Amino acid sequence: MNADADEAARGRANVLYSRAESYFNLDRNDAAIADLTEAITLVPGMARAWRMRGECHRLNDRYDAALSDFDEALKLEPDSAFSIGSRGQVYAALDRPEEALADFEHALTLAPGEHWILDSRAGLLADLGRWDESLTDLTKLIELDGESARSWSRRGDLYYRMDLYTEALDDFTQALRVEPGSVRALTGRGDTLRMLDRDEEALADLTSAVQLAPDNASALASRGATLADLERFEEAMADLDRAVEAAPGYAWAYQVRGGVLQTLDRHEEAVADFTRALDLEP
């Protein structure tokens, strides 16, 4: 390829990459992949194109293709925290936790305060039952940016999983201070209040969450559980029906609905719901 042709190829590849960025931001990942593939064909050494195509594949759950692209990007840019951290996310999705943790730790040596990498490592550590380490990462995220509702909610979720409901309540309240309309925080705080037997307060938060996001299965199921605790079974069933319609794979919603059906002596239906819950989470 002569110099003019090489320059033309690079120019076209740059425009393709720019268009792919816009496609990516529009969640049109397949269109982005098509442009990035052409850009890579024109300029095989364009690391950023390999990197972005890997991320598109990851978001589309094409994990083998994503791994291949991140590996190629890292051949060109071995110290890219983004590529290493993103590859860690792929390993986590493939249930390869040791490789995922190795990548997260490497990426964090290159970019110690990178929020999304800390967040990803915290999530994986929690899934592995390494809750104290996860808590350390989530606390660091809050120290880095105490005005992130997501970080407060993430730590609140972990406290909830640890049965530390008072701490969870404090964190969800902080998240709502930052973002009063956060459906996630309203749902989390509502469910935490339910666990503390503060059902009327729980109902208020969960109703606010449902009003903001009428098809949010988590908010609907939690409100259904709260209504059941209050022995308002007809309303509970209505919410739980909506929850499983919105998210047919939501095992906990079937479990709660099964409990309500059992209370109502509708045992055949209860058995069906409990069976569905067990099938979804054996």
Secondary structure by P-SEA (a helix, b strand, c coil): ccaaaaaaaaaaaaaaaaaaaaaaaacaaaaaaaaaaaaaaacccaaaaaaaaaaaaaaacaaaaaaaaaaaaaaaccccaaaaaaaaaaaaaacaaaaaaaaaaaaaaaccccaaaaaaaaaaaaaacaaaaaaaaaaaaaaaccccaaaaaaaaaaaaaacaaaaaaaaaaaaaaaccccaaaaaaaaaaaaaacaaaaaaaaaaaaaaaccccaaaaaaaaaaaaaacaaaaaaaaaaaaaaaccccaaaaaaaaaaaaaacaaaaaaaaaaaaaaacc
